[in-house]
Amino acid sequence: MVRLIMGSNGAGKTKQLIELINNAVSAENGSVVCIEPNADMTFSVSYNVRLVNAGEYNINSYECLRGLVCGLYAGNYDISHIFVDNLCKITGNDDLHAVETFLRWLDRFSHTNSVKFTVTISADEETATDGLKQYT
């Protein structure tokens, strides 16, 4: 399962994501991971969440982020949910077709490995492609 949260800057996406992360920690049996562009959520989420500061790993493309996701899962098969805050900022690419391609890959990964994904991007919902709308 892949869920996409879209909205313009300041629309409250990160606040909503923090609430979803904390709920997942208490409701799910597996490990919860959050990939963020920098260390902004350190004091906002439960200490049980594995926070990954993507800025420390020089992630600069969707390909790099796919490698990070695969590496995280290879190191911990108990991961049940991965949250990605501000996907386009992490990858440095805000092309919505590239986002759509990445989300399709996440969806396949999700079905194969039983990992849920929740992703935020800073873009108005009106600009969403048909492919993105299926995840909102």
Buried (B, 14 or more C-beta within 10 A) or exposed (E): EBBBBBBEEEBEBBEBBBEBBBEBBEEEEBBBBBBBBBEBBEEBBEEEBBBBBBEEBEBEBBEBBBEBBEEBBEEEEEBBBBBBBBBBBBBEBEEBEBBBEBBBBBBEBBEEEEBBBBBBBBBEBEEBEEBBEBBE
